[in-house]
Amino acid sequence: MTVRIFQDISPSDGEQAIRQSIPAILDRAQELRLFSRKWSLAELQLDADDFAWLCDWASNLSGRTIHLWLEDNPWYTFRVGSRECTCSTALGILLLLFTTETARRKATEGFLWSIFQHDTYSLCRGPANSHAQRCAGSGGALAQLASCFWH
């Protein structure tokens, strides 16, 4: 069965893609009954189509959006069902999901970051790099994963 977490969400729709993705991720976690305990993003069981969506989203993510969501408005919130989600947390979750899924599929032991140097992962190069790194780290901090990243 195909999971299709990001079905009907355009990966090139900037901020709207982020706002729509968080409820989709939480819906999948609820469907899998993950909220009763601490859980891993890998438990979302992204299929190949969802991973392709994440790669497309990351390649379309602009430095402007990263700066806006991390630097200018990190504590701004938006509603996700009955909850509030900060901009920095939302972006951090997607960046962390992109990073972990890419590593799970493409990395080998001892060679994690080299996989992000290819053209399809332009998010991790250029001026947006430090913003993206801090945001993914802040998303992972809640799960005490930040020390695994960007060192």
C-alpha positions as CSV (number, residue, x, y, z in Angstrom):
1,M,0.0,0.0,0.0
2,T,1.3,3.4,-0.9
3,V,1.5,5.8,2.0
4,R,1.4,9.2,0.2
5,I,1.8,11.5,3.2
6,F,2.3,14.5,1.0
7,Q,-0.4,13.8,-1.6
8,D,-2.0,16.9,-3.0
9,I,0.7,19.2,-1.5
10,S,2.8,21.1,-4.1
11,P,6.5,20.8,-3.2
12,S,7.2,24.1,-5.0
13,D,4.6,26.2,-3.1
14,G,7.0,27.7,-0.6
15,E,5.5,28.6,2.7
16,Q,2.2,26.9,1.9
17,A,4.0,23.6,1.4
18,I,5.4,23.8,4.9
19,R,2.0,24.8,6.4
20,Q,0.3,21.9,4.7
21,S,3.0,19.3,5.4
22,I,3.0,19.5,9.2
23,P,-0.7,18.4,9.5
24,A,-0.1,15.7,6.9
25,I,2.9,14.4,9.0
26,L,0.8,14.5,12.2
27,D,-2.1,12.8,10.6
28,R,0.2,9.9,9.5
29,A,1.6,9.7,13.1
30,Q,-1.9,9.6,14.5
31,E,-2.9,6.9,11.9
32,L,0.0,4.8,13.1
33,R,-0.9,5.6,16.8
34,L,2.6,7.0,17.5
35,F,1.5,9.7,20.0
36,S,1.2,7.3,22.9
37,R,5.0,7.2,23.3
38,K,8.2,8.8,22.1
39,W,8.6,8.0,18.4
40,S,11.0,8.4,15.5
41,L,10.4,10.1,12.2
42,A,11.4,6.9,10.5
43,E,8.3,5.3,11.9
44,L,6.2,7.4,9.5
45,Q,7.3,4.8,6.9
46,L,7.7,7.2,4.0
47,D,7.4,5.5,0.7
48,A,9.4,6.3,-2.5
49,D,6.8,8.9,-3.6
50,D,7.0,10.8,-0.3
51,F,10.8,10.7,-0.4
52,A,10.7,12.1,-4.0
53,W,8.3,14.8,-2.7
54,L,10.8,15.7,0.1
55,C,13.7,15.9,-2.3
56,D,11.6,18.1,-4.7
57,W,10.5,20.3,-1.8
58,A,14.1,20.7,-0.5
59,S,15.4,21.6,-4.0
60,N,12.6,24.2,-4.3
61,L,13.1,25.7,-0.8
62,S,14.4,29.2,-1.1
63,G,16.9,31.0,1.1
64,R,14.2,33.7,1.5
65,T,11.7,31.2,3.0
66,I,14.4,29.7,5.3
67,H,15.4,33.2,6.4
68,L,11.8,34.3,6.9
69,W,10.8,31.1,8.9
70,L,14.0,30.9,11.0
71,E,15.3,34.4,11.4
72,D,12.5,36.9,10.9
73,N,9.5,35.0,12.3
74,P,10.8,31.9,14.2
75,W,8.3,32.2,17.0
76,Y,5.3,33.1,14.8
77,T,2.7,30.3,15.1
78,F,0.0,28.8,12.9
79,R,-2.8,26.4,13.8
80,V,-2.4,22.7,13.2
81,G,-5.7,21.2,14.3
82,S,-6.1,22.2,17.9
83,R,-2.4,22.9,18.4
84,E,0.0,25.8,17.7
85,C,3.2,25.2,15.7
86,T,6.0,27.7,15.4
87,C,7.5,28.5,12.0
88,S,11.0,27.4,13.1
89,T,9.6,24.1,14.5
90,A,7.6,23.4,11.3
91,L,10.6,24.1,9.0
92,G,12.9,22.1,11.4
93,I,10.7,19.1,11.3
94,L,10.6,19.0,7.5
95,L,14.4,19.6,7.2
96,L,15.0,16.9,9.8
97,L,12.7,14.5,8.0
98,F,14.4,15.3,4.7
99,T,17.9,14.7,6.2
100,T,17.0,11.5,8.0
101,E,15.2,10.0,5.1
102,T,18.0,10.9,2.7
103,A,20.6,9.4,5.1
104,R,18.5,6.3,5.6
105,R,18.3,5.7,1.8
106,K,21.7,7.0,0.5
107,A,24.3,7.3,3.3
108,T,26.9,4.7,4.3
109,E,28.5,4.4,7.7
110,G,31.0,7.3,8.1
111,F,29.8,9.1,5.0
112,L,26.7,11.0,5.9
113,W,27.2,14.6,4.7
114,S,28.9,13.8,1.4
115,I,25.5,12.6,0.0
116,F,24.3,16.2,0.3
117,Q,26.8,17.7,-2.0
118,H,25.0,16.5,-5.2
119,D,23.0,19.0,-7.3
120,T,19.7,17.4,-6.1
121,Y,20.4,18.6,-2.6
122,S,21.2,22.2,-3.3
123,L,19.5,23.2,-0.1
124,C,22.7,22.3,1.8
125,R,24.9,24.6,-0.2
126,G,25.2,28.3,-0.5
127,P,23.9,31.1,1.7
128,A,20.9,29.3,3.0
129,N,23.1,26.6,4.4
130,S,23.7,28.0,7.9
131,H,20.0,28.9,8.3
132,A,18.9,25.4,7.2
133,Q,21.4,23.7,9.5
134,R,20.3,25.7,12.6
135,C,16.6,25.1,11.8
136,A,17.0,21.3,11.3
137,G,19.1,21.3,14.6
138,S,16.3,23.1,16.4
139,G,13.7,20.6,15.1
140,G,15.8,17.8,16.3
141,A,16.7,19.3,19.7
142,L,13.4,18.2,21.2
143,A,14.4,14.6,20.5
144,Q,18.0,15.3,21.6
145,L,19.3,14.7,18.1
146,A,20.8,18.1,17.5
147,S,24.3,16.9,18.5
148,C,24.2,14.4,15.6
149,F,23.8,17.2,13.1
150,W,26.1,19.9,11.7
151,H,29.2,18.9,13.6
